[in-house]
Amino acid sequence: MTSSLSRALLLSLVCAFAVGCANGAPAVAGAIASDAATTAPATPRVAAVDNETLHIHLPGIGGYRGVDRAMLRGLQDGGFDASIKPYDWTGEDAGLAALVATQRHRAEATRIAKLIADRAASRPARRITVSAHSAGAGIITWALEQLPTDVQVDTVVFIAPALSPQYDLSRALAHVRDKVYVLYSPYDVAVLGMGTKMLGTVDGVKAEASGKIGFTMPATADKSQYAKLVQIPYQSEWIKLGNIGDHIGGMSRPFARGVIAPLLARGELPALAPATPADGTTKPAAEPLSVPPPLPTTAPAPAPAPAPAGVPAPAGARR
């Protein structure tokens, strides 16, 4: 009986990791659609004009699925004016295989780095923004690390990142001009709690992932770079936007419209998001949640990083 339950639990976790597996085939495999390409009705509308902002989205190990399309539609609903380019890095390895395909991780990171560098060289004034869900955060982190010294993207949003909390982001942050926003939730128990403890994070660490408990700045990290990291914990008000704090809550279309789009477009925390606290930490103070508390964790709480300058707080929300 115990063995059967263990197998059932493992199977459930694998399915949870490959979230979106029942939402249809990937629309893009291993490459970003060209600027002139048209897309099927099920995919996000790609702007007909060559906007001043190029937005690249990386999915999790399930590949480019319905949850990704919903999130990208939400960005457009929120007025984020960009040419949207989804990049499915999983190829034929979608699912658990993508989590452990380390050679693919590095190869895809190299391709993405080249793509960003080429786009930056062809149009230096063009903004480049990035969103990454789950394990996609690891792929874009490694891509940023490989960029030439003089190449940067503007803004990055990690949604439930499946990187280990202690991963040193210093080299990646050096290639971000503005901010990296981390949306994490202590209620992402099944995937980034039990799942990564059993199966490992995308960087191969068997522990709770940063998408559950946030990043901790390593002792050897570059503090000046970590000033760009803004960690935003789950807020109970986000339930109104279809985000219940699970692994795909941050991918809901209303949440993308109301929270992610303003972060990418203007670096603004909307009214439903928490303000930067008065003590100067970059991780906003979490209010008491109206949902059940998370399971106990033995992982240390993330150490706060210095507060970045210039991130506006919502009116009336400062403590």
TANOR-V282747 format. One record per residue. N is the residue number from 1. RES is the residue in three letters. SS is DSSP state (h for helix, s for strand, l for the rest). Layout:
n=[N N]
res=[RES RES]
ss=[SS SS]
//
This chain:
n=[1 2 3 4 5 6 7 8 9 10 11 12 13 14 15 16 17 18 19 20 21 22 23 24 25 26 27 28 29 30 31 32 33 34 35 36 37 38 39 40 41 42 43 44 45 46 47 48 49 50 51 52 53 54 55 56 57 58 59 60 61 62 63 64 65 66 67 68 69 70 71 72 73 74 75 76 77 78 79 80 81 82 83 84 85 86 87 88 89 90 91 92 93 94 95 96 97 98 99 100 101 102 103 104 105 106 107 108 109 110 111 112 113 114 115 116 117 118 119 120 121 122 123 124 125 126 127 128 129 130 131 132 133 134 135 136 137 138 139 140 141 142 143 144 145 146 147 148 149 150 151 152 153 154 155 156 157 158 159 160 161 162 163 164 165 166 167 168 169 170 171 172 173 174 175 176 177 178 179 180 181 182 183 184 185 186 187 188 189 190 191 192 193 194 195 196 197 198 199 200 201 202 203 204 205 206 207 208 209 210 211 212 213 214 215 216 217 218 219 220 221 222 223 224 225 226 227 228 229 230 231 232 233 234 235 236 237 238 239 240 241 242 243 244 245 246 247 248 249 250 251 252 253 254 255 256 257 258 259 260 261 262 263 264 265 266 267 268 269 270 271 272 273 274 275 276 277 278 279 280 281 282 283 284 285 286 287 288 289 290 291 292 293 294 295 296 297 298 299 300 301 302 303 304 305 306 307 308 309 310 311 312 313 314 315 316 317 318 319]
res=[MET THR SER SER LEU SER ARG ALA LEU LEU LEU SER LEU VAL CYS ALA PHE ALA VAL GLY CYS ALA ASN GLY ALA PRO ALA VAL ALA GLY ALA ILE ALA SER ASP ALA ALA THR THR ALA PRO ALA THR PRO ARG VAL ALA ALA VAL ASP ASN GLU THR LEU HIS ILE HIS LEU PRO GLY ILE GLY GLY TYR ARG GLY VAL ASP ARG ALA MET LEU ARG GLY LEU GLN ASP GLY GLY PHE ASP ALA SER ILE LYS PRO TYR ASP TRP THR GLY GLU ASP ALA GLY LEU ALA ALA LEU VAL ALA THR GLN ARG HIS ARG ALA GLU ALA THR ARG ILE ALA LYS LEU ILE ALA ASP ARG ALA ALA SER ARG PRO ALA ARG ARG ILE THR VAL SER ALA HIS SER ALA GLY ALA GLY ILE ILE THR TRP ALA LEU GLU GLN LEU PRO THR ASP VAL GLN VAL ASP THR VAL VAL PHE ILE ALA PRO ALA LEU SER PRO GLN TYR ASP LEU SER ARG ALA LEU ALA HIS VAL ARG ASP LYS VAL TYR VAL LEU TYR SER PRO TYR ASP VAL ALA VAL LEU GLY MET GLY THR LYS MET LEU GLY THR VAL ASP GLY VAL LYS ALA GLU ALA SER GLY LYS ILE GLY PHE THR MET PRO ALA THR ALA ASP LYS SER GLN TYR ALA LYS LEU VAL GLN ILE PRO TYR GLN SER GLU TRP ILE LYS LEU GLY ASN ILE GLY ASP HIS ILE GLY GLY MET SER ARG PRO PHE ALA ARG GLY VAL ILE ALA PRO LEU LEU ALA ARG GLY GLU LEU PRO ALA LEU ALA PRO ALA THR PRO ALA ASP GLY THR THR LYS PRO ALA ALA GLU PRO LEU SER VAL PRO PRO PRO LEU PRO THR THR ALA PRO ALA PRO ALA PRO ALA PRO ALA PRO ALA GLY VAL PRO ALA PRO ALA GLY ALA ARG ARG]
ss=[l h h h h h h h h h h h h h h h h l l l l l l l l l l l l l l l l l l l l l l l l l l l l l l l l l l l s s s s s s l l l l l l l h h h h h h h h h h h h l l l l l s s s s s l l l h h h l l h h h h h l h h h h h h h h h h h h h h h h h h h h h l l l l s s s s s s s l l h h h h h h h h h h l l l l l l l s s s s s s s l l l l s l l l l l h h h h l l s s s s s s s s s l l l l h h h h h h h h h h h l l l l l l l l l s h h h h l l l l l l l l l h h h h l l s s s s s l l h h h h h h l l l l l l l h h h l h h h h h h h h h h h h h h l l l l l l l l l l l l l l s l l l l l l l l l l l l l l l l l l l l l l l l s l l l l l l l l l l l l l]
//
